[in-house]
Amino acid sequence: MSILNSWWRALVALIFPPHCPVCDLPLGDEKGPICSPCLASAPLTSDWALRNDTPCDRLSVKGCEVRVVAMLKFHKAPQWRHLIHQFKYHSRWRLAREVGRLYGGKMAGSLFLSDVDWVIPMPLHPLRRMWRGYNQSEELARGIAEQTGLKVETKSVVRVHYTRSQVWRTREERFKNVQDAFRVAHPERLAGCHLLLVDDVLTTGSTMRTCIQAIVDAVPDCRISVAVLADAGGGS
Ligand SMILES: [Zn+2]
């Protein structure tokens, strides 16, 4: 099966040579999924190296100040948005894992992660996960965990309401759309822990904030930090 699988992948690569998901040029002999020039010019923030202790107003809830780091500055290199579209809407979960490894490699050893107990990917509703075949945030989280030695927890925070796309909604509509969308299934596992929530892009933060509120309501003594690939919402 695995030989057939590798033959099949080699055949697909022959017919459809892989392209860099950022610049869309052929990868040629490149070993990774992103070409060397794009990697070398990636618009990194270095947030994680600054030990960003300033809480993020968009995400902090009563009783829990939330720190946020982002890996990329989208506004400096918008073509990197294309990368996220690739793994969000074009079934490229391996690319999400690889980008997670890249992010984890940058963050490894940083003070920002020094006392994190669990890495928690932003959960997808089971129906959406079934339809997509994977959760891109979980792949990012697993890539981060591989490079940092942290543990991933996917069972404790679950999405219980299927919500339609947030893309065209206003900030208020987004909040109403995701209210009560999350539930903490195993609060005892998270008690007293420092949690690192992982997602791909942060915009208004309404979905992430609702998730944080659900966690804090169920586990009042936990601490929460957030790592996203890009903060597209601006502000704090
Ligand atoms: Zn490239």
Boltz pocket constraint, residues with backbone or C-beta under 6 A from the ligand:
constraints:
  - pocket:
      binder: B
      contacts: [[A, 20], [A, 21], [A, 22], [A, 23], [A, 24], [A, 25], [A, 34], [A, 35], [A, 36], [A, 37], [A, 38], [A, 39]]
      max_distance: 6.0
